[in-house]
Amino acid sequence: MPVVDPGYFYISPQIGEISPNCTETFEVRFSPTEIHSNNERFLVISIDDLQPNAEPLVIELDGEAERPICHFELPPSNYREKKPDIDS
């Protein structure tokens, strides 16, 4: 049995039924909490009652996380000058 690791990908709905000749919309969300270089995953859709020789439906997912740009405007401080010297 393969190891299931969705990484930072989330799919909704995760399970359900689709009637013949109908369509269904799925939402795939990429919500990283850390920066990783490898966010590639394969979404494998299991479909009951397919022909035995039918290929499974596999969709490759790849997300890229970026660090946000942060900039702080701080007023000038003389903190380091007022700090007592520990080595003395």
GISUL-V203031 format. One record per pair of residues at least 24 apart in sequence whose C-alpha atoms are under 8 Angstrom apart, sorted by the first residue. I is the first residue (numbers start at 1). J is the second residue. If there is no record, write none. Layout:
BEGIN
i->I j->J
i->I j->J
END
This chain:
BEGIN
i->6 j->41
i->7 j->39
i->7 j->41
i->8 j->32
i->8 j->33
i->8 j->39
i->30 j->63
i->32 j->65
i->34 j->65
i->35 j->65
i->35 j->66
i->35 j->67
i->36 j->65
i->37 j->64
i->39 j->63
i->39 j->64
END
